[in-house]
Amino acid sequence: MLRMILSCLMLITGVSYALASEPEVVSKRGELLISAEKLVADFDGSRYRVLDTRDRAAYDKGHINGALLVDMVLWKKLSMQPFGLTDEKIWQQPLDELAITPETRVVVYGEMMPEVARLWWLLKYLGVKHVAILDGGYASWTKAGGKTSTVATSVKPIEHPVAFDTRRYADLDQLVEMCVNSQKAVLIDNRSEGEFSGKAGFGVRKGHVPGACHVEWVEFLDADGKFLPDEQLRAKLNEAKLAIDTPVIVHCQSGGRSSVGVFVIELLGYPSPANYYQGWAQYSTDASLPIEAK
């Protein structure tokens, strides 16, 4: 009866009413993505811990004043080694050196979005609650008139109680159970079209997990490297049929591009999907697992 009444009201007034059984999806753009203009206006050198994911040469040439350089080669190496995402102890020193606590407001930027998103995801997985990405990176900061420096920033390490947020991570067994043996979860592949089709790629075998939806990570960004508006992002993910109560697992080759996918889905207001971080680099090595190619 309630549904019938609301339907009549919608026809009469043109207003949409959300039913109690249909939870509202609320964008987290203001929480997870920060514009250069806002960061410049809010920046006082202490409110945020700003992290630079570029290489040393780019950092030395010029960086956001006060930004710390993060060794992404090391962070990726740690995350991809056996037990890298199940052994909290190996992350204690790298995280301590960034002087971050669980409540620190962190902003991550760089030139390659997969590496920016990789650090964003790893920090969230390691228990840092407030991590945002600078939309448009360093170029947007300089364009907005933000202060820059060529002097390396140093900080005193702070001990951080590393605590994995295991909801954000899916291992191979979970992927197989949720997406191969059953269709309990939506699987999204953020690799290139060539990798997905099996015409290109770096895995032992080429192709994709049967039933996976394909959305290449570059489709989430505009020509300036900024994230598209929410409505356009939703359209890109239309095939995945995202829903608040449906589990989602995202993957790529080795964690970076899938971190972009995780970020976008969370940005749109859906529960954070699980990142099958080891990705196709691991899945393709097991000859017992099915693949499709086209």
Buried (B, 14 or more C-beta within 10 A) or exposed (E): EEEEEBEEEEEEEEEEEEEEEEEEBEBBBEEBBBBBBBBBEEBEEEEBBBBBBBBEEBBEEEBBBBBBBBBBEEBBEBBBEEEBBEEBEBBBEBBBBBBBBEEBBBBBBBBBBBBBBBBBBBBBBBBBEBBBBBBBBBBBBBEBEBEBEEEEBEEEEBEBEBEBEEEBBBBBEBBBEBBBEEEEBBBBBBBBEEBBBBEEBEBEBBBBBEEBBBBBBEBBBEEEBBBBEBEEBBEBBEEBEBBEEBBBBBBBBBBBBBBBBBBBBBBBBBBBBBBBBBBBBBBBEEEEBEBEEE
